[in-house]
Amino acid sequence: MYATRSRYHDMMASVKDFIKTHSVPQDLAERVLNYCPKDMKADMCIHLNRTVFNEHPAFRLASDGCLRSLAECYSEFVQ
């Protein structure tokens, strides 16, 4: 799980560095960073947190929608 998260953060750092180095306008930079559709972001959040969801008993009976919401909130909290 941590390797996947680390790769994601490394990739985002590279994109942010590119934006800064090449003086990409703010509105374009925001569009690039927010490009990923909301549903895909939720899927990525679930994937990054799947170990916790699969191993912790508190999440065993949670619906898919509940896990999506929790994963999105957790990812916003961690960043």
HTML snippet that shows the backbone in 3Dmol.js (N, CA, C, O; Angstrom):
<script src="https://3Dmol.org/build/3Dmol-min.js"></script>
<div id="view" style="width:600px;height:400px;position:relative"></div>
<script>
const pdb = `
ATOM      1  N   MET A   1       0.827  -1.186   0.000  1.00  0.00           N
ATOM      2  CA  MET A   1       0.000   0.000   0.000  1.00  0.00           C
ATOM      3  C   MET A   1       0.873   1.252   0.000  1.00  0.00           C
ATOM      4  O   MET A   1       0.598   2.200  -0.736  1.00  0.00           O
ATOM      5  N   TYR A   2       1.915   1.260   0.815  1.00  0.00           N
ATOM      6  CA  TYR A   2       2.743   2.456   0.920  1.00  0.00           C
ATOM      7  C   TYR A   2       3.545   2.712  -0.348  1.00  0.00           C
ATOM      8  O   TYR A   2       3.810   3.865  -0.687  1.00  0.00           O
ATOM      9  N   ALA A   3       3.938   1.652  -1.057  1.00  0.00           N
ATOM     10  CA  ALA A   3       4.678   1.826  -2.307  1.00  0.00           C
ATOM     11  C   ALA A   3       3.801   2.505  -3.350  1.00  0.00           C
ATOM     12  O   ALA A   3       4.268   3.380  -4.080  1.00  0.00           O
ATOM     13  N   THR A   4       2.539   2.110  -3.423  1.00  0.00           N
ATOM     14  CA  THR A   4       1.609   2.721  -4.374  1.00  0.00           C
ATOM     15  C   THR A   4       1.387   4.180  -4.034  1.00  0.00           C
ATOM     16  O   THR A   4       1.415   5.043  -4.912  1.00  0.00           O
ATOM     17  N   ARG A   5       1.169   4.452  -2.763  1.00  0.00           N
ATOM     18  CA  ARG A   5       0.957   5.834  -2.325  1.00  0.00           C
ATOM     19  C   ARG A   5       2.210   6.665  -2.592  1.00  0.00           C
ATOM     20  O   ARG A   5       2.115   7.817  -3.016  1.00  0.00           O
ATOM     21  N   SER A   6       3.367   6.089  -2.348  1.00  0.00           N
ATOM     22  CA  SER A   6       4.626   6.792  -2.575  1.00  0.00           C
ATOM     23  C   SER A   6       4.810   7.129  -4.051  1.00  0.00           C
ATOM     24  O   SER A   6       5.239   8.233  -4.388  1.00  0.00           O
ATOM     25  N   ARG A   7       4.488   6.181  -4.932  1.00  0.00           N
ATOM     26  CA  ARG A   7       4.584   6.441  -6.376  1.00  0.00           C
ATOM     27  C   ARG A   7       3.640   7.561  -6.791  1.00  0.00           C
ATOM     28  O   ARG A   7       3.999   8.427  -7.588  1.00  0.00           O
ATOM     29  N   TYR A   8       2.434   7.533  -6.243  1.00  0.00           N
ATOM     30  CA  TYR A   8       1.454   8.578  -6.560  1.00  0.00           C
ATOM     31  C   TYR A   8       1.979   9.946  -6.127  1.00  0.00           C
ATOM     32  O   TYR A   8       1.922  10.905  -6.896  1.00  0.00           O
ATOM     33  N   HIS A   9       2.489  10.037  -4.903  1.00  0.00           N
ATOM     34  CA  HIS A   9       2.994  11.319  -4.404  1.00  0.00           C
ATOM     35  C   HIS A   9       4.235  11.771  -5.179  1.00  0.00           C
ATOM     36  O   HIS A   9       4.418  12.965  -5.412  1.00  0.00           O
ATOM     37  N   ASP A  10       5.079  10.830  -5.574  1.00  0.00           N
ATOM     38  CA  ASP A  10       6.249  11.178  -6.397  1.00  0.00           C
ATOM     39  C   ASP A  10       5.812  11.737  -7.749  1.00  0.00           C
ATOM     40  O   ASP A  10       6.377  12.715  -8.241  1.00  0.00           O
ATOM     41  N   MET A  11       4.797  11.104  -8.344  1.00  0.00           N
ATOM     42  CA  MET A  11       4.303  11.562  -9.635  1.00  0.00           C
ATOM     43  C   MET A  11       3.698  12.966  -9.508  1.00  0.00           C
ATOM     44  O   MET A  11       3.945  13.830 -10.350  1.00  0.00           O
ATOM     45  N   MET A  12       2.917  13.186  -8.467  1.00  0.00           N
ATOM     46  CA  MET A  12       2.313  14.505  -8.261  1.00  0.00           C
ATOM     47  C   MET A  12       3.392  15.557  -8.002  1.00  0.00           C
ATOM     48  O   MET A  12       3.273  16.691  -8.466  1.00  0.00           O
ATOM     49  N   ALA A  13       4.438  15.190  -7.269  1.00  0.00           N
ATOM     50  CA  ALA A  13       5.534  16.129  -7.023  1.00  0.00           C
ATOM     51  C   ALA A  13       6.232  16.484  -8.332  1.00  0.00           C
ATOM     52  O   ALA A  13       6.622  17.634  -8.536  1.00  0.00           O
ATOM     53  N   SER A  14       6.390  15.505  -9.219  1.00  0.00           N
ATOM     54  CA  SER A  14       7.007  15.769 -10.524  1.00  0.00           C
ATOM     55  C   SER A  14       6.154  16.716 -11.356  1.00  0.00           C
ATOM     56  O   SER A  14       6.677  17.621 -12.006  1.00  0.00           O
ATOM     57  N   VAL A  15       4.842  16.509 -11.335  1.00  0.00           N
ATOM     58  CA  VAL A  15       3.938  17.385 -12.085  1.00  0.00           C
ATOM     59  C   VAL A  15       4.005  18.802 -11.520  1.00  0.00           C
ATOM     60  O   VAL A  15       4.081  19.769 -12.277  1.00  0.00           O
ATOM     61  N   LYS A  16       3.977  18.928 -10.201  1.00  0.00           N
ATOM     62  CA  LYS A  16       4.041  20.250  -9.568  1.00  0.00           C
ATOM     63  C   LYS A  16       5.370  20.938  -9.864  1.00  0.00           C
ATOM     64  O   LYS A  16       5.415  22.149 -10.078  1.00  0.00           O
ATOM     65  N   ASP A  17       6.449  20.162  -9.874  1.00  0.00           N
ATOM     66  CA  ASP A  17       7.762  20.722 -10.197  1.00  0.00           C
ATOM     67  C   ASP A  17       7.791  21.220 -11.639  1.00  0.00           C
ATOM     68  O   ASP A  17       8.324  22.294 -11.918  1.00  0.00           O
ATOM     69  N   PHE A  18       7.218  20.441 -12.555  1.00  0.00           N
ATOM     70  CA  PHE A  18       7.136  20.851 -13.957  1.00  0.00           C
ATOM     71  C   PHE A  18       6.352  22.150 -14.084  1.00  0.00           C
ATOM     72  O   PHE A  18       6.769  23.068 -14.791  1.00  0.00           O
ATOM     73  N   ILE A  19       5.225  22.225 -13.402  1.00  0.00           N
ATOM     74  CA  ILE A  19       4.378  23.422 -13.446  1.00  0.00           C
ATOM     75  C   ILE A  19       5.150  24.640 -12.960  1.00  0.00           C
ATOM     76  O   ILE A  19       5.076  25.712 -13.560  1.00  0.00           O
ATOM     77  N   LYS A  20       5.885  24.471 -11.877  1.00  0.00           N
ATOM     78  CA  LYS A  20       6.655  25.586 -11.311  1.00  0.00           C
ATOM     79  C   LYS A  20       7.822  25.966 -12.220  1.00  0.00           C
ATOM     80  O   LYS A  20       8.044  27.148 -12.485  1.00  0.00           O
ATOM     81  N   THR A  21       8.565  24.974 -12.696  1.00  0.00           N
ATOM     82  CA  THR A  21       9.741  25.216 -13.532  1.00  0.00           C
ATOM     83  C   THR A  21       9.384  25.931 -14.827  1.00  0.00           C
ATOM     84  O   THR A  21      10.115  26.809 -15.286  1.00  0.00           O
ATOM     85  N   HIS A  22       8.261  25.550 -15.407  1.00  0.00           N
ATOM     86  CA  HIS A  22       7.868  26.110 -16.698  1.00  0.00           C
ATOM     87  C   HIS A  22       6.862  27.254 -16.579  1.00  0.00           C
ATOM     88  O   HIS A  22       6.276  27.677 -17.575  1.00  0.00           O
ATOM     89  N   SER A  23       6.668  27.745 -15.371  1.00  0.00           N
ATOM     90  CA  SER A  23       5.771  28.884 -15.113  1.00  0.00           C
ATOM     91  C   SER A  23       4.408  28.716 -15.785  1.00  0.00           C
ATOM     92  O   SER A  23       3.918  29.615 -16.469  1.00  0.00           O
ATOM     93  N   VAL A  24       3.823  27.563 -15.575  1.00  0.00           N
ATOM     94  CA  VAL A  24       2.495  27.286 -16.129  1.00  0.00           C
ATOM     95  C   VAL A  24       1.491  28.207 -15.429  1.00  0.00           C
ATOM     96  O   VAL A  24       1.511  28.313 -14.203  1.00  0.00           O
ATOM     97  N   PRO A  25       0.618  28.873 -16.184  1.00  0.00           N
ATOM     98  CA  PRO A  25      -0.371  29.764 -15.575  1.00  0.00           C
ATOM     99  C   PRO A  25      -1.220  29.036 -14.523  1.00  0.00           C
ATOM    100  O   PRO A  25      -1.506  27.846 -14.654  1.00  0.00           O
ATOM    101  N   GLN A  26      -1.610  29.767 -13.490  1.00  0.00           N
ATOM    102  CA  GLN A  26      -2.334  29.189 -12.355  1.00  0.00           C
ATOM    103  C   GLN A  26      -3.599  28.435 -12.766  1.00  0.00           C
ATOM    104  O   GLN A  26      -3.846  27.331 -12.282  1.00  0.00           O
ATOM    105  N   ASP A  27      -4.398  29.023 -13.652  1.00  0.00           N
ATOM    106  CA  ASP A  27      -5.645  28.355 -14.039  1.00  0.00           C
ATOM    107  C   ASP A  27      -5.384  27.036 -14.768  1.00  0.00           C
ATOM    108  O   ASP A  27      -6.109  26.062 -14.566  1.00  0.00           O
ATOM    109  N   LEU A  28      -4.360  27.003 -15.607  1.00  0.00           N
ATOM    110  CA  LEU A  28      -4.002  25.768 -16.303  1.00  0.00           C
ATOM    111  C   LEU A  28      -3.424  24.753 -15.319  1.00  0.00           C
ATOM    112  O   LEU A  28      -3.725  23.562 -15.402  1.00  0.00           O
ATOM    113  N   ALA A  29      -2.603  25.221 -14.396  1.00  0.00           N
ATOM    114  CA  ALA A  29      -2.024  24.326 -13.387  1.00  0.00           C
ATOM    115  C   ALA A  29      -3.126  23.656 -12.567  1.00  0.00           C
ATOM    116  O   ALA A  29      -3.056  22.458 -12.293  1.00  0.00           O
ATOM    117  N   GLU A  30      -4.134  24.421 -12.179  1.00  0.00           N
ATOM    118  CA  GLU A  30      -5.247  23.855 -11.411  1.00  0.00           C
ATOM    119  C   GLU A  30      -6.015  22.829 -12.234  1.00  0.00           C
ATOM    120  O   GLU A  30      -6.422  21.792 -11.710  1.00  0.00           O
ATOM    121  N   ARG A  31      -6.214  23.109 -13.513  1.00  0.00           N
ATOM    122  CA  ARG A  31      -6.911  22.150 -14.377  1.00  0.00           C
ATOM    123  C   ARG A  31      -6.119  20.854 -14.497  1.00  0.00           C
ATOM    124  O   ARG A  31      -6.695  19.766 -14.472  1.00  0.00           O
ATOM    125  N   VAL A  32      -4.807  20.967 -14.627  1.00  0.00           N
ATOM    126  CA  VAL A  32      -3.960  19.772 -14.732  1.00  0.00           C
ATOM    127  C   VAL A  32      -4.031  18.964 -13.438  1.00  0.00           C
ATOM    128  O   VAL A  32      -4.198  17.745 -13.475  1.00  0.00           O
ATOM    129  N   LEU A  33      -3.907  19.635 -12.301  1.00  0.00           N
ATOM    130  CA  LEU A  33      -3.904  18.931 -11.019  1.00  0.00           C
ATOM    131  C   LEU A  33      -5.274  18.352 -10.668  1.00  0.00           C
ATOM    132  O   LEU A  33      -5.359  17.367  -9.934  1.00  0.00           O
ATOM    133  N   ASN A  34      -6.327  18.946 -11.178  1.00  0.00           N
ATOM    134  CA  ASN A  34      -7.681  18.464 -10.899  1.00  0.00           C
ATOM    135  C   ASN A  34      -8.261  17.652 -12.047  1.00  0.00           C
ATOM    136  O   ASN A  34      -9.467  17.404 -12.073  1.00  0.00           O
ATOM    137  N   TYR A  35      -7.439  17.238 -12.985  1.00  0.00           N
ATOM    138  CA  TYR A  35      -7.895  16.557 -14.194  1.00  0.00           C
ATOM    139  C   TYR A  35      -8.636  15.258 -13.903  1.00  0.00           C
ATOM    140  O   TYR A  35      -9.639  14.952 -14.548  1.00  0.00           O
ATOM    141  N   CYS A  36      -8.159  14.523 -12.966  1.00  0.00           N
ATOM    142  CA  CYS A  36      -8.715  13.207 -12.671  1.00  0.00           C
ATOM    143  C   CYS A  36     -10.188  13.327 -12.265  1.00  0.00           C
ATOM    144  O   CYS A  36     -10.505  14.061 -11.330  1.00  0.00           O
ATOM    145  N   PRO A  37     -11.094  12.618 -12.954  1.00  0.00           N
ATOM    146  CA  PRO A  37     -12.522  12.682 -12.621  1.00  0.00           C
ATOM    147  C   PRO A  37     -12.795  12.218 -11.185  1.00  0.00           C
ATOM    148  O   PRO A  37     -12.046  11.417 -10.626  1.00  0.00           O
ATOM    149  N   LYS A  38     -13.871  12.733 -10.604  1.00  0.00           N
ATOM    150  CA  LYS A  38     -14.200  12.439  -9.211  1.00  0.00           C
ATOM    151  C   LYS A  38     -14.346  10.941  -8.957  1.00  0.00           C
ATOM    152  O   LYS A  38     -13.851  10.440  -7.947  1.00  0.00           O
ATOM    153  N   ASP A  39     -15.009  10.224  -9.846  1.00  0.00           N
ATOM    154  CA  ASP A  39     -15.183   8.782  -9.651  1.00  0.00           C
ATOM    155  C   ASP A  39     -13.848   8.053  -9.664  1.00  0.00           C
ATOM    156  O   ASP A  39     -13.631   7.122  -8.889  1.00  0.00           O
ATOM    157  N   MET A  40     -12.958   8.481 -10.548  1.00  0.00           N
ATOM    158  CA  MET A  40     -11.644   7.851 -10.607  1.00  0.00           C
ATOM    159  C   MET A  40     -10.851   8.167  -9.340  1.00  0.00           C
ATOM    160  O   MET A  40     -10.135   7.309  -8.825  1.00  0.00           O
ATOM    161  N   LYS A  41     -10.976   9.391  -8.842  1.00  0.00           N
ATOM    162  CA  LYS A  41     -10.305   9.748  -7.591  1.00  0.00           C
ATOM    163  C   LYS A  41     -10.800   8.855  -6.457  1.00  0.00           C
ATOM    164  O   LYS A  41     -10.005   8.375  -5.649  1.00  0.00           O
ATOM    165  N   ALA A  42     -12.111   8.632  -6.398  1.00  0.00           N
ATOM    166  CA  ALA A  42     -12.674   7.779  -5.353  1.00  0.00           C
ATOM    167  C   ALA A  42     -12.137   6.356  -5.480  1.00  0.00           C
ATOM    168  O   ALA A  42     -11.786   5.737  -4.476  1.00  0.00           O
ATOM    169  N   ASP A  43     -12.070   5.835  -6.696  1.00  0.00           N
ATOM    170  CA  ASP A  43     -11.521   4.492  -6.912  1.00  0.00           C
ATOM    171  C   ASP A  43     -10.065   4.421  -6.475  1.00  0.00           C
ATOM    172  O   ASP A  43      -9.639   3.435  -5.873  1.00  0.00           O
ATOM    173  N   MET A  44      -9.306   5.463  -6.778  1.00  0.00           N
ATOM    174  CA  MET A  44      -7.902   5.491  -6.371  1.00  0.00           C
ATOM    175  C   MET A  44      -7.783   5.543  -4.852  1.00  0.00           C
ATOM    176  O   MET A  44      -6.913   4.892  -4.274  1.00  0.00           O
ATOM    177  N   CYS A  45      -8.640   6.304  -4.211  1.00  0.00           N
ATOM    178  CA  CYS A  45      -8.621   6.393  -2.750  1.00  0.00           C
ATOM    179  C   CYS A  45      -8.918   5.037  -2.119  1.00  0.00           C
ATOM    180  O   CYS A  45      -8.265   4.636  -1.155  1.00  0.00           O
ATOM    181  N   ILE A  46      -9.904   4.339  -2.666  1.00  0.00           N
ATOM    182  CA  ILE A  46     -10.225   3.005  -2.151  1.00  0.00           C
ATOM    183  C   ILE A  46      -9.039   2.074  -2.351  1.00  0.00           C
ATOM    184  O   ILE A  46      -8.679   1.319  -1.447  1.00  0.00           O
ATOM    185  N   HIS A  47      -8.439   2.125  -3.518  1.00  0.00           N
ATOM    186  CA  HIS A  47      -7.290   1.268  -3.805  1.00  0.00           C
ATOM    187  C   HIS A  47      -6.141   1.542  -2.830  1.00  0.00           C
ATOM    188  O   HIS A  47      -5.527   0.609  -2.311  1.00  0.00           O
ATOM    189  N   LEU A  48      -5.855   2.819  -2.584  1.00  0.00           N
ATOM    190  CA  LEU A  48      -4.752   3.177  -1.698  1.00  0.00           C
ATOM    191  C   LEU A  48      -5.019   2.771  -0.251  1.00  0.00           C
ATOM    192  O   LEU A  48      -4.080   2.553   0.514  1.00  0.00           O
ATOM    193  N   ASN A  49      -6.284   2.670   0.127  1.00  0.00           N
ATOM    194  CA  ASN A  49      -6.642   2.329   1.505  1.00  0.00           C
ATOM    195  C   ASN A  49      -7.200   0.917   1.647  1.00  0.00           C
ATOM    196  O   ASN A  49      -7.748   0.577   2.695  1.00  0.00           O
ATOM    197  N   ARG A  50      -7.070   0.093   0.617  1.00  0.00           N
ATOM    198  CA  ARG A  50      -7.692  -1.226   0.618  1.00  0.00           C
ATOM    199  C   ARG A  50      -7.199  -2.119   1.749  1.00  0.00           C
ATOM    200  O   ARG A  50      -7.973  -2.916   2.279  1.00  0.00           O
ATOM    201  N   THR A  51      -5.939  -2.005   2.128  1.00  0.00           N
ATOM    202  CA  THR A  51      -5.409  -2.846   3.200  1.00  0.00           C
ATOM    203  C   THR A  51      -6.154  -2.578   4.500  1.00  0.00           C
ATOM    204  O   THR A  51      -6.540  -3.511   5.204  1.00  0.00           O
ATOM    205  N   VAL A  52      -6.354  -1.315   4.812  1.00  0.00           N
ATOM    206  CA  VAL A  52      -7.081  -0.956   6.032  1.00  0.00           C
ATOM    207  C   VAL A  52      -8.512  -1.475   5.954  1.00  0.00           C
ATOM    208  O   VAL A  52      -9.012  -2.064   6.912  1.00  0.00           O
ATOM    209  N   PHE A  53      -9.168  -1.260   4.825  1.00  0.00           N
ATOM    210  CA  PHE A  53     -10.559  -1.683   4.671  1.00  0.00           C
ATOM    211  C   PHE A  53     -10.700  -3.203   4.715  1.00  0.00           C
ATOM    212  O   PHE A  53     -11.689  -3.714   5.243  1.00  0.00           O
ATOM    213  N   ASN A  54      -9.745  -3.918   4.179  1.00  0.00           N
ATOM    214  CA  ASN A  54      -9.826  -5.384   4.149  1.00  0.00           C
ATOM    215  C   ASN A  54      -9.457  -6.023   5.480  1.00  0.00           C
ATOM    216  O   ASN A  54      -9.986  -7.081   5.821  1.00  0.00           O
ATOM    217  N   GLU A  55      -8.561  -5.401   6.234  1.00  0.00           N
ATOM    218  CA  GLU A  55      -8.042  -6.036   7.444  1.00  0.00           C
ATOM    219  C   GLU A  55      -8.719  -5.591   8.736  1.00  0.00           C
ATOM    220  O   GLU A  55      -8.724  -6.344   9.710  1.00  0.00           O
ATOM    221  N   HIS A  56      -9.281  -4.405   8.769  1.00  0.00           N
ATOM    222  CA  HIS A  56      -9.872  -3.912  10.016  1.00  0.00           C
ATOM    223  C   HIS A  56     -11.329  -4.355  10.118  1.00  0.00           C
ATOM    224  O   HIS A  56     -12.110  -4.143   9.190  1.00  0.00           O
ATOM    225  N   PRO A  57     -11.697  -4.970  11.244  1.00  0.00           N
ATOM    226  CA  PRO A  57     -13.057  -5.486  11.386  1.00  0.00           C
ATOM    227  C   PRO A  57     -14.150  -4.418  11.318  1.00  0.00           C
ATOM    228  O   PRO A  57     -15.294  -4.736  10.993  1.00  0.00           O
ATOM    229  N   ALA A  58     -13.827  -3.184  11.614  1.00  0.00           N
ATOM    230  CA  ALA A  58     -14.830  -2.117  11.604  1.00  0.00           C
ATOM    231  C   ALA A  58     -15.406  -1.883  10.210  1.00  0.00           C
ATOM    232  O   ALA A  58     -16.510  -1.355  10.076  1.00  0.00           O
ATOM    233  N   PHE A  59     -14.672  -2.268   9.181  1.00  0.00           N
ATOM    234  CA  PHE A  59     -15.102  -1.990   7.810  1.00  0.00           C
ATOM    235  C   PHE A  59     -15.718  -3.194   7.103  1.00  0.00           C
ATOM    236  O   PHE A  59     -16.141  -3.076   5.953  1.00  0.00           O
ATOM    237  N   ARG A  60     -15.775  -4.326   7.754  1.00  0.00           N
ATOM    238  CA  ARG A  60     -16.237  -5.553   7.087  1.00  0.00           C
ATOM    239  C   ARG A  60     -17.670  -5.474   6.575  1.00  0.00           C
ATOM    240  O   ARG A  60     -17.979  -6.028   5.520  1.00  0.00           O
ATOM    241  N   LEU A  61     -18.537  -4.803   7.299  1.00  0.00           N
ATOM    242  CA  LEU A  61     -19.947  -4.739   6.903  1.00  0.00           C
ATOM    243  C   LEU A  61     -20.302  -3.442   6.185  1.00  0.00           C
ATOM    244  O   LEU A  61     -21.462  -3.216   5.840  1.00  0.00           O
ATOM    245  N   ALA A  62     -19.312  -2.599   5.961  1.00  0.00           N
ATOM    246  CA  ALA A  62     -19.566  -1.308   5.309  1.00  0.00           C
ATOM    247  C   ALA A  62     -19.892  -1.507   3.829  1.00  0.00           C
ATOM    248  O   ALA A  62     -19.309  -2.359   3.159  1.00  0.00           O
ATOM    249  N   SER A  63     -20.822  -0.713   3.341  1.00  0.00           N
ATOM    250  CA  SER A  63     -21.187  -0.781   1.921  1.00  0.00           C
ATOM    251  C   SER A  63     -20.083  -0.157   1.069  1.00  0.00           C
ATOM    252  O   SER A  63     -19.211   0.542   1.584  1.00  0.00           O
ATOM    253  N   ASP A  64     -20.130  -0.415  -0.227  1.00  0.00           N
ATOM    254  CA  ASP A  64     -19.149   0.178  -1.141  1.00  0.00           C
ATOM    255  C   ASP A  64     -19.219   1.704  -1.108  1.00  0.00           C
ATOM    256  O   ASP A  64     -18.187   2.375  -1.142  1.00  0.00           O
ATOM    257  N   GLY A  65     -20.423   2.245  -1.043  1.00  0.00           N
ATOM    258  CA  GLY A  65     -20.591   3.697  -0.982  1.00  0.00           C
ATOM    259  C   GLY A  65     -19.977   4.291   0.274  1.00  0.00           C
ATOM    260  O   GLY A  65     -19.353   5.351   0.238  1.00  0.00           O
ATOM    261  N   CYS A  66     -20.161   3.600   1.370  1.00  0.00           N
ATOM    262  CA  CYS A  66     -19.575   4.049   2.634  1.00  0.00           C
ATOM    263  C   CYS A  66     -18.051   4.037   2.551  1.00  0.00           C
ATOM    264  O   CYS A  66     -17.395   4.986   2.982  1.00  0.00           O
ATOM    265  N   LEU A  67     -17.492   2.971   2.001  1.00  0.00           N
ATOM    266  CA  LEU A  67     -16.037   2.878   1.865  1.00  0.00           C
ATOM    267  C   LEU A  67     -15.496   3.968   0.944  1.00  0.00           C
ATOM    268  O   LEU A  67     -14.429   4.523   1.204  1.00  0.00           O
ATOM    269  N   ARG A  68     -16.221   4.278  -0.125  1.00  0.00           N
ATOM    270  CA  ARG A  68     -15.796   5.349  -1.043  1.00  0.00           C
ATOM    271  C   ARG A  68     -15.744   6.683  -0.303  1.00  0.00           C
ATOM    272  O   ARG A  68     -14.772   7.429  -0.425  1.00  0.00           O
ATOM    273  N   SER A  69     -16.787   6.976   0.459  1.00  0.00           N
ATOM    274  CA  SER A  69     -16.836   8.237   1.200  1.00  0.00           C
ATOM    275  C   SER A  69     -15.721   8.313   2.233  1.00  0.00           C
ATOM    276  O   SER A  69     -15.053   9.339   2.366  1.00  0.00           O
ATOM    277  N   LEU A  70     -15.528   7.227   2.956  1.00  0.00           N
ATOM    278  CA  LEU A  70     -14.463   7.200   3.959  1.00  0.00           C
ATOM    279  C   LEU A  70     -13.086   7.353   3.319  1.00  0.00           C
ATOM    280  O   LEU A  70     -12.234   8.081   3.829  1.00  0.00           O
ATOM    281  N   ALA A  71     -12.875   6.669   2.209  1.00  0.00           N
ATOM    282  CA  ALA A  71     -11.580   6.736   1.530  1.00  0.00           C
ATOM    283  C   ALA A  71     -11.292   8.150   1.045  1.00  0.00           C
ATOM    284  O   ALA A  71     -10.165   8.629   1.169  1.00  0.00           O
ATOM    285  N   GLU A  72     -12.296   8.823   0.495  1.00  0.00           N
ATOM    286  CA  GLU A  72     -12.104  10.197   0.020  1.00  0.00           C
ATOM    287  C   GLU A  72     -11.801  11.134   1.183  1.00  0.00           C
ATOM    288  O   GLU A  72     -10.910  11.978   1.084  1.00  0.00           O
ATOM    289  N   CYS A  73     -12.534  10.992   2.279  1.00  0.00           N
ATOM    290  CA  CYS A  73     -12.296  11.845   3.455  1.00  0.00           C
ATOM    291  C   CYS A  73     -10.917  11.584   4.041  1.00  0.00           C
ATOM    292  O   CYS A  73     -10.210  12.519   4.419  1.00  0.00           O
ATOM    293  N   TYR A  74     -10.534  10.313   4.117  1.00  0.00           N
ATOM    294  CA  TYR A  74      -9.231   9.963   4.674  1.00  0.00           C
ATOM    295  C   TYR A  74      -8.109  10.536   3.817  1.00  0.00           C
ATOM    296  O   TYR A  74      -7.130  11.065   4.344  1.00  0.00           O
ATOM    297  N   SER A  75      -8.249  10.434   2.511  1.00  0.00           N
ATOM    298  CA  SER A  75      -7.215  10.950   1.613  1.00  0.00           C
ATOM    299  C   SER A  75      -7.092  12.465   1.728  1.00  0.00           C
ATOM    300  O   SER A  75      -5.980  12.990   1.683  1.00  0.00           O
ATOM    301  N   GLU A  76      -8.205  13.180   1.874  1.00  0.00           N
ATOM    302  CA  GLU A  76      -8.157  14.631   2.054  1.00  0.00           C
ATOM    303  C   GLU A  76      -7.500  14.975   3.378  1.00  0.00           C
ATOM    304  O   GLU A  76      -6.758  15.954   3.465  1.00  0.00           O
ATOM    305  N   PHE A  77      -7.767  14.172   4.423  1.00  0.00           N
ATOM    306  CA  PHE A  77      -7.202  14.401   5.743  1.00  0.00           C
ATOM    307  C   PHE A  77      -5.691  14.174   5.747  1.00  0.00           C
ATOM    308  O   PHE A  77      -4.949  14.933   6.370  1.00  0.00           O
ATOM    309  N   VAL A  78      -5.238  13.131   5.053  1.00  0.00           N
ATOM    310  CA  VAL A  78      -3.817  12.771   5.031  1.00  0.00           C
ATOM    311  C   VAL A  78      -2.995  13.780   4.256  1.00  0.00           C
ATOM    312  O   VAL A  78      -1.876  14.097   4.661  1.00  0.00           O
ATOM    313  N   GLN A  79      -3.517  14.291   3.156  1.00  0.00           N
ATOM    314  CA  GLN A  79      -2.761  15.225   2.333  1.00  0.00           C
ATOM    315  C   GLN A  79      -2.681  16.524   3.048  1.00  0.00           C
ATOM    316  O   GLN A  79      -2.084  17.473   2.539  1.00  0.00           O
TER     317      GLN A  79
END
`;
const viewer = $3Dmol.createViewer("view");
viewer.addModel(pdb, "pdb");
viewer.setStyle({}, {cartoon: {color: "spectrum"}});
viewer.zoomTo();
viewer.render();
</script>
